[in-house]
């Protein structure tokens, strides 16, 4: 009888393997006391209502008070959210998050007058206000608010929208509970004859198994659960899309994508050019799949054959300590301060390291101004991709570290568009380090294969997701039905285009569109692709020791949101308004495919 390996319960995880949230709150009682204090302060908003045009000092006092409360909210929400991710079935911290959201919604309602009232101040008067010393700190913030004037509603309408906060998140919340807690996938026997619990995190591990039957069984068993819940999942996804469309329309944007891109001042052309560039370069992707099929000795290729290393006999294991060491060594070009700070965090308790029962799937960095830049992992020592995930999330955390250290609270919180540069930049340095230090050509081929798959996952796959988001939102805006059938039909068309005519598309793969958490934060994923494209360009500059490249990159990490994302990247040395960075990254993909073909001859 096979040995059964099950995930530990949360209370069985070693303390050193968990993050230390006491930097936020020493105890749950401290969190509760802070929430109560926040709730008691909300009513002070009323004292500013109707008075923002009285003087620069009144406006400055209001913005300072609002920022102070937001800072408290950051700590409260950070603690409650991170606690819920530890164990999705823990009702105590679900309650914490619900209590916080209730108070935060009331605070949002109370503060909803600020933007419309500020925008009612006459242009000449606000220009005069902005010359006053008390508003110097808030000048950029006010200028950015003024950008929203065409899309800001009346006081009462803004208050009504603010009241919808908890309701607006219902679809995403329902998806997360179903996906992370209620879906049970059973056990799957691996290539060693061990019966292992199938979960979101172990699914990725099974797909890297050298045994094709293990990969196929895990694939079929995993997607059987999504097939069994396809109607519910289609309903939650539709709800999320309809929410996006509603808020865009009610504010007067011409589309949901326009609403999403406006905050970062990103032209539609950046999004559309990304899709066009990837579409034009799909023949290289299809060539890679055929190379993979041939080198693996397969008659045909399925999606569950695309994650296992081609040289699957090479075992690549890294304990947490070994992973930390190789990550830090690979980042040496970024300097001593960067590496020493990160090493302290990774060997200490910035990270929640390993999977446990009912823990949220995946990985993320979740840092704030007044806490540590926490990292959640579901680390598995025998999955090389988890080492890349670690350096990826470490890139986010160090971005937070530098921004918080160099910017005031109001301007430290960088946008997602630039966040994905910092994370994938680290991946580029790790890939180069591993390839240069490979002990022979077969190991070098192993790392080249991994680098190809990283670009495929980050640029090609995320662009396919971005195209799906664009199409489904356009369907909703045109009044077309979003159903199980229409979602899957749309997704299958994309699968056929991106995987190519020689690829076998299993019917279950169309269900993939129902399991992607990022779809509940629409028009997010394209930034993975643009981010890696920018990171490839910037990392080349640093590695080639171009003049001022490192200082410019560290200044970029320190920039927070002190400038718009495209401007921050331009200062660092890459212009994402132009097609060159994406085309260059895709050219690198094609060259790596050629290199892999030669190494495997």
C-alpha positions in Angstrom: 0.0 0.0 0.0 1.3 3.4 -1.0 2.5 5.8 1.7 0.1 8.8 2.2 1.7 12.2 2.5 -0.7 14.8 3.7 -0.2 18.5 4.3 0.3 19.6 8.0 -2.3 21.6 9.8 -1.4 25.2 10.5 -0.7 24.6 14.2 1.8 21.9 13.2 4.1 24.2 11.2 7.4 25.2 12.8 7.5 28.8 14.0 10.7 29.6 12.1 9.0 28.6 8.8 6.2 31.2 9.3 6.2 35.0 9.0 6.3 37.2 12.0 3.3 39.4 12.0 4.0 40.9 15.4 5.7 43.7 13.5 2.1 44.7 12.7 0.3 43.8 15.9 1.7 42.0 18.9 -1.6 40.3 19.6 -5.1 39.9 18.2 -6.3 42.1 21.1 -4.0 44.9 19.8 -5.5 44.5 16.4 -9.0 44.8 17.9 -8.1 47.9 19.9 -6.7 49.5 16.8 -9.8 48.7 14.8 -12.0 50.3 17.5 -9.8 53.4 17.5 -10.1 53.6 13.8 -13.9 53.3 14.0 -14.0 56.1 16.6 -12.1 58.5 14.4 -14.2 58.1 11.3 -16.7 60.7 12.4 -14.0 63.4 12.3 -14.4 63.5 8.5 -17.6 65.4 9.1 -15.6 68.3 10.5 -14.0 68.9 7.1 -17.1 68.4 4.9 -18.0 71.6 3.0 -14.8 73.4 4.1 -12.1 72.2 1.7 -12.1 75.4 -0.2 -11.8 77.6 2.9 -8.1 77.7 3.0 -4.9 75.7 2.1 -4.5 74.8 5.7 -7.9 73.2 6.0 -7.4 71.2 2.8 -3.9 70.1 4.1 -5.4 69.1 7.5 -8.1 67.0 5.8 -5.6 65.2 3.5 -3.3 64.6 6.4 -6.1 63.1 8.5 -7.2 61.0 5.6 -3.7 59.7 5.0 -3.2 58.9 8.7 -6.4 56.8 8.7 -5.4 55.1 5.5 -2.1 54.2 7.1 -3.9 52.6 10.0 -6.2 50.8 7.6 -3.1 49.4 5.8 -1.8 47.8 9.0 -5.3 46.4 10.0 -6.1 45.0 6.6 -2.6 43.6 6.1 -2.7 41.7 9.4 -6.2 40.4 8.9 -5.6 39.4 5.3 -2.3 37.6 5.9 -3.9 35.7 8.8 -6.7 34.5 6.5 -4.2 33.2 4.0 -2.6 31.0 6.6 -5.7 28.9 6.8 -8.7 29.7 4.6 -11.1 27.9 6.9 -10.1 29.8 10.0 -13.3 31.7 10.8 -11.7 33.9 13.4 -9.6 35.8 10.9 -12.3 35.7 8.3 -14.3 37.6 10.9 -11.4 40.0 11.4 -11.3 40.7 7.7 -15.1 41.2 7.6 -15.0 43.5 10.6 -12.3 45.5 9.1 -14.1 45.8 5.7 -17.2 47.0 7.5 -15.3 49.8 9.2 -13.3 50.6 6.1 -16.4 50.8 4.0 -17.9 53.3 6.6 -14.6 55.3 6.5 -14.7 55.3 2.7 -18.3 56.5 2.8 -17.4 59.3 5.2 -14.4 60.3 3.1 -16.2 60.1 -0.2 -16.8 63.9 -0.3 -13.1 64.7 -0.6 -12.5 64.2 -4.3 -15.7 65.8 -5.6 -15.4 68.7 -3.2 -11.8 69.3 -4.1 -12.7 69.1 -7.8 -15.4 71.8 -7.2 -12.7 74.3 -6.2 -12.2 76.8 -9.1 -9.1 76.2 -11.2 -7.6 79.6 -10.3 -8.1 79.0 -6.6 -6.7 75.5 -6.5 -3.6 76.8 -8.5 -3.2 79.5 -5.8 -3.6 76.8 -3.0 -0.9 74.7 -4.5 1.7 77.5 -4.0 1.1 77.4 -0.2 3.7 75.6 2.0 1.2 73.5 3.8 0.2 71.8 0.6 3.6 71.2 -0.8 3.6 67.6 0.4 0.2 67.0 -1.3 0.8 68.8 -4.5 1.4 65.8 -6.7 -1.6 64.0 -5.0 -3.9 66.9 -5.7 -2.7 67.1 -9.3 -3.5 63.4 -9.8 -6.9 63.8 -8.3 -7.6 66.7 -10.7 -6.9 64.2 -13.6 -10.1 62.3 -12.5 -12.4 65.3 -12.8 -14.2 64.0 -15.9 -14.9 60.7 -14.1 -15.8 62.0 -10.6 -19.4 62.2 -9.6 -21.4 64.3 -7.2 -20.9 64.0 -3.4 -24.0 61.9 -3.0 -23.2 59.6 -6.0 -19.7 59.1 -4.7 -21.1 58.2 -1.3 -23.4 55.6 -2.9 -20.5 54.1 -4.8 -18.5 53.9 -1.6 -21.3 52.1 0.2 -21.0 49.4 -2.4 -17.5 48.4 -1.3 -18.3 45.1 0.4 -20.9 44.1 -2.2 -18.4 44.8 -5.1 -16.0 42.2 -3.8 -18.6 39.5 -3.4 -17.9 37.6 -6.6 -14.2 37.5 -6.0 -14.7 36.5 -2.3 -17.0 33.7 -3.3 -14.4 32.5 -5.9 -11.6 32.5 -3.4 -13.6 30.5 -0.8 -14.6 27.9 -3.4 -11.2 27.8 -5.0 -9.0 27.8 -1.9 -11.1 26.1 0.7 -14.1 24.2 -0.6 -12.6 22.5 -3.7 -11.1 19.1 -2.7 -9.1 17.2 -5.2 -8.3 14.0 -3.4 -4.9 12.2 -3.6 -2.8 11.3 -6.6 0.0 8.7 -6.6 3.3 10.1 -7.8 6.1 8.4 -9.7 7.5 7.0 -6.4 4.3 5.3 -5.5 3.5 7.9 -2.8 -0.1 9.0 -2.4 0.0 12.8 -2.2 -2.8 15.2 -1.5 -3.7 17.1 -4.7 -3.9 20.9 -4.2 -3.3 24.0 -6.2 0.3 24.0 -5.0 1.0 20.3 -5.5 -0.7 20.3 -8.9 2.3 22.3 -10.2 4.6 19.7 -8.7 2.7 16.8 -10.4 2.9 18.6 -13.8 6.7 18.4 -13.4 6.7 14.7 -12.8 8.9 12.7 -15.3 6.1 10.1 -15.5 3.5 11.1 -18.1 0.8 9.0 -16.5 1.2 10.9 -13.2 1.0 14.2 -15.1 -2.1 13.1 -17.0 -3.9 11.6 -13.9 -3.2 14.8 -11.9 -4.5 16.9 -14.8 -7.7 15.0 -15.2 -8.4 14.7 -11.5 -7.7 18.4 -10.9 -9.9 19.6 -13.7 -12.7 17.2 -12.8 -13.4 19.5 -9.8 -13.7 22.6 -12.0 -16.0 20.7 -14.4 -18.2 19.8 -11.4 -18.5 23.5 -10.4 -18.3 25.1 -13.8 -21.7 26.9 -13.5 -20.8 28.4 -10.2 -17.4 29.5 -11.4 -18.9 31.0 -14.6 -21.3 32.9 -12.4 -18.6 34.3 -10.2 -16.4 35.3 -13.1 -19.4 36.9 -14.9 -20.2 38.8 -11.7 -16.6 40.2 -11.5 -16.7 41.3 -15.1 -20.1 42.9 -14.8 -18.8 44.8 -11.8 -15.9 46.2 -13.8 -18.2 47.2 -16.6 -20.7 48.8 -14.2 -18.1 51.0 -12.5 -16.6 52.1 -15.8 -20.0 53.1 -17.1 -21.2 54.8 -14.1 -18.1 57.0 -14.0 -18.2 57.8 -17.7 -15.3 55.8 -19.1 -15.7 54.5 -22.6 -14.8 51.0 -21.5 -13.6 48.9 -18.6 -10.1 48.8 -20.0 -10.0 52.6 -20.3 -10.9 52.8 -16.6 -8.2 50.3 -15.6 -5.4 52.0 -17.7 -6.3 55.5 -16.7 -4.7 55.5 -13.2 -1.2 54.8 -14.6 -1.7 57.0 -17.7 -1.0 54.0 -19.9 -2.2 54.4 -23.5 -4.4 51.7 -25.1 -1.6 51.2 -27.6 0.7 49.7 -25.0 -1.9 46.9 -24.3 -2.8 46.4 -27.9 0.8 46.4 -29.1 1.6 43.7 -26.6 -1.0 41.4 -28.0 -0.1 42.2 -31.5 3.6 41.6 -30.9 3.0 38.2 -29.2 0.6 37.1 -31.9 3.2 37.9 -34.6 5.8 35.9 -32.7 3.7 32.8 -32.0 5.4 30.7 -34.7 8.5 30.7 -32.5 6.3 29.4 -29.6 4.8 26.7 -31.8 8.3 25.7 -32.9 9.3 25.4 -29.2 6.4 23.0 -28.5 7.4 20.9 -31.4 11.0 20.9 -30.2 9.8 19.9 -26.7 7.7 17.0 -28.2 10.6 15.7 -30.2 13.2 15.9 -27.4 10.8 14.2 -25.0 10.2 11.4 -27.5 6.4 12.0 -27.6 4.1 11.2 -30.5 1.9 14.2 -29.5 2.0 16.9 -26.9 -0.6 18.0 -24.4 -0.7 20.9 -21.9 0.3 18.6 -19.1 3.6 17.9 -21.0 4.7 21.5 -21.1 5.9 22.0 -17.5 8.2 19.0 -16.9 11.8 19.8 -17.8 12.8 18.2 -21.1 15.8 16.8 -19.3 13.6 15.4 -16.6 16.2 13.0 -15.3 18.2 15.9 -13.9 17.2 16.4 -10.3 17.3 19.9 -9.1 16.7 20.3 -5.3 17.2 23.3 -3.1 16.4 23.4 0.6 15.1 26.7 1.8 18.7 27.6 3.0 20.1 26.6 -0.4 17.5 28.5 -2.3 18.2 31.6 -0.2 21.9 31.3 -0.9 21.6 30.9 -4.7 19.1 33.8 -4.8 21.4 36.1 -2.9 24.5 35.1 -4.9 22.6 35.7 -8.2 21.7 39.2 -7.0 25.2 40.3 -6.3 25.2 42.8 -9.2 22.6 44.8 -7.2 25.1 45.6 -4.5 25.8 44.8 -0.9 23.0 46.8 0.7 20.4 45.1 -1.4 21.7 41.6 -0.8 22.4 42.0 2.9 18.9 43.4 3.6 17.2 40.6 1.6 19.3 37.9 3.2 18.2 39.1 6.6 14.6 38.9 5.6 14.8 35.5 3.9 16.7 33.8 6.6 14.6 35.5 9.2 10.8 35.7 9.3 9.7 37.8 6.3 8.4 34.6 4.7 5.7 32.1 5.3 7.6 29.3 3.7 5.8 25.9 3.1 2.3 24.6 2.2 -0.1 23.6 5.0 -3.7 22.4 4.9 -6.1 25.1 3.6 -3.3 27.6 3.1 -3.9 30.0 0.2 -2.4 28.8 -3.0 0.4 30.4 -5.0 2.8 33.1 -3.7 2.8 36.8 -3.2 4.6 39.7 -1.6 2.5 41.9 0.7 4.4 44.7 2.3 3.3 48.1 3.7 5.0 51.3 4.8 4.9 50.4 8.5 5.6 46.7 8.4 7.9 44.1 6.9 7.6 43.3 3.2 6.1 39.9 3.8 6.3 37.0 1.4 3.9 34.1 1.2 5.3 30.9 -0.4 4.2 27.4 -0.9 7.8 26.3 -1.3 8.7 22.8 -2.5 12.5 21.9 -2.4 12.3 19.7 -5.6 10.6 22.3 -7.8 13.2 24.7 -9.4 10.4 27.1 -10.3 9.9 27.7 -6.6 13.4 29.1 -6.4 12.4 31.5 -9.2 9.2 32.3 -7.4 11.1 33.2 -4.3 13.4 35.6 -6.1 10.4 37.0 -7.9 8.5 37.8 -4.7 11.8 39.0 -3.1 12.0 41.5 -6.0 8.6 42.9 -5.0 9.6 43.0 -1.3 12.8 44.8 -2.0 10.9 47.3 -4.2 8.7 48.0 -1.2 11.7 48.2 1.1 13.4 50.8 -1.1 10.3 52.8 -1.8 9.3 53.0 1.8 12.8 54.0 2.8 13.0 56.8 0.3 9.5 58.2 -0.2 6.9 59.7 2.2 3.9 57.5 2.8 1.8 59.3 0.2 4.1 58.3 -2.6 5.7 55.0 -1.6 3.1 52.6 -2.9 4.2 51.9 -6.5 1.9 50.7 -9.2 1.6 47.2 -10.5 3.0 48.2 -13.8 6.4 48.9 -12.4 6.1 46.2 -9.7 6.4 43.4 -12.2 9.7 44.9 -13.5 11.4 44.6 -10.1 10.2 41.0 -9.6 11.1 39.7 -13.1 14.4 41.6 -13.1 15.5 39.3 -10.2 14.4 36.3 -12.2 16.7 37.4 -15.1 19.7 37.6 -12.8 18.9 34.2 -11.3 18.6 32.6 -14.7 21.9 34.1 -15.9 23.6 32.9 -12.7 22.4 29.4 -13.0 23.3 29.1 -16.7 26.8 30.5 -16.2 27.5 28.2 -13.3 26.0 25.0 -14.9 28.5 22.1 -14.5 28.0 20.8 -18.1 26.0 21.3 -21.3 23.1 19.2 -20.2 22.7 21.2 -17.0 23.0 24.3 -19.1 20.3 23.1 -21.4 18.2 22.4 -18.3 18.5 26.0 -17.2 18.0 27.3 -20.8 14.8 25.2 -20.9 13.7 26.8 -17.7 14.4 30.3 -19.0 12.3 29.6 -22.1 9.5 28.4 -20.0 9.7 31.4 -17.8 9.3 33.8 -20.8 6.5 31.6 -22.1 4.7 31.7 -18.8 5.3 35.4 -18.2 5.0 37.0 -21.6 3.1 34.5 -23.8 0.7 33.0 -21.3 -0.1 36.2 -19.6 -0.7 37.9 -22.9 -3.2 35.2 -23.7 -4.9 35.9 -20.4 -4.9 39.6 -21.2 -6.5 39.0 -24.5 -9.2 36.9 -22.8 -9.9 39.7 -20.3 -10.2 42.2 -23.1 -12.5 40.0 -25.2 -14.8 39.0 -22.3 -15.2 42.6 -21.1 -16.0 43.7 -24.6 -18.6 41.0 -24.8 -20.2 42.2 -21.6 -20.1 45.8 -22.8 -21.8 44.7 -26.0 -24.6 42.9 -24.1 -23.4 39.5 -25.2 -24.1 36.6 -22.7 -21.3 35.4 -20.5 -22.0 31.7 -19.8 -20.2 28.5 -19.3 -20.4 27.9 -23.0 -19.3 31.4 -24.2 -16.5 31.6 -21.7 -15.1 28.2 -22.8 -15.6 28.8 -26.5 -13.7 32.1 -26.3 -11.0 30.6 -24.3 -10.6 27.6 -26.6 -10.1 29.9 -29.6 -7.2 31.5 -27.7 -5.8 28.2 -26.7 -5.8 27.0 -30.4 -4.0 30.2 -31.5 -1.4 30.3 -28.8 -0.6 26.6 -28.7 -0.7 26.0 -32.4 -2.2 23.5 -34.9 0.0 20.5 -33.8 -0.9 20.8 -30.2 -3.5 18.5 -28.6 -6.0 20.5 -26.7 -7.8 18.4 -24.1 -11.4 19.4 -23.6 -10.8 20.0 -19.9 -8.3 22.8 -20.7 -11.1 25.1 -21.7 -12.0 25.1 -18.0 -8.7 26.8 -17.2 -10.4 30.2 -17.6 -12.4 29.4 -14.4 -9.4 28.9 -12.1 -7.3 32.0 -12.7 -7.5 34.3 -9.6 -6.1 37.3 -11.5 -9.2 37.4 -13.6 -10.9 38.9 -10.5 -8.6 41.9 -10.8 -9.1 42.6 -14.4 -6.4 44.1 -16.7 -3.7 43.2 -14.2 -1.9 40.3 -16.0 -0.7 42.2 -19.1 1.7 44.0 -16.7 3.5 40.7 -16.1 4.4 40.6 -19.8 5.3 44.3 -20.1 7.2 44.0 -16.8 9.4 41.1 -17.9 10.0 42.9 -21.3 11.3 46.0 -19.4 13.2 43.8 -16.9 15.1 42.0 -19.7 16.1 45.4 -21.1 17.2 46.8 -17.7 18.9 43.7 -16.5 21.1 43.7 -19.6 22.2 47.2 -18.9 23.1 46.4 -15.3 24.9 43.1 -16.2 26.8 44.8 -19.0 27.9 47.4 -16.5 26.6 50.3 -18.6 27.3 53.7 -17.1 24.9 54.6 -14.3 22.7 51.6 -15.0 22.8 50.3 -11.4 22.2 53.6 -9.8 19.4 54.4 -12.2 17.8 51.0 -11.4 18.1 51.5 -7.6 16.6 55.0 -8.1 13.7 53.3 -9.9 13.2 50.9 -7.0 13.2 54.0 -4.7 10.7 55.9 -6.7 7.5 54.5 -5.4 4.7 56.4 -7.2 6.6 59.7 -7.2 6.2 59.7 -11.0 3.9 57.9 -13.5 5.1 54.4 -14.3 6.1 55.0 -17.9 8.1 58.0 -16.7 9.9 56.0 -13.9 10.8 53.4 -16.5 12.0 56.0 -19.0 14.3 57.5 -16.3 15.7 54.0 -15.6 16.5 53.5 -19.3 13.6 51.8 -21.1 10.6 53.3 -23.1 7.6 51.0 -22.9 5.6 53.3 -25.2 7.7 51.9 -28.0 7.5 48.3 -29.3 11.2 47.6 -29.0 11.3 46.1 -25.5 8.6 43.5 -26.2 10.0 42.6 -29.6 13.5 42.3 -28.1 12.2 40.0 -25.3 10.5 37.8 -27.9 13.6 37.7 -30.0 15.5 36.5 -26.9 12.9 33.8 -26.6 13.5 32.7 -30.2 17.3 32.7 -29.7 17.0 30.6 -26.5 14.9 28.0 -28.4 17.7 27.8 -31.0 20.3 27.4 -28.3 18.3 24.7 -26.6 17.9 22.8 -29.9 21.7 22.9 -30.3 22.5 21.9 -26.8 20.2 18.9 -27.0 21.6 17.6 -30.3 
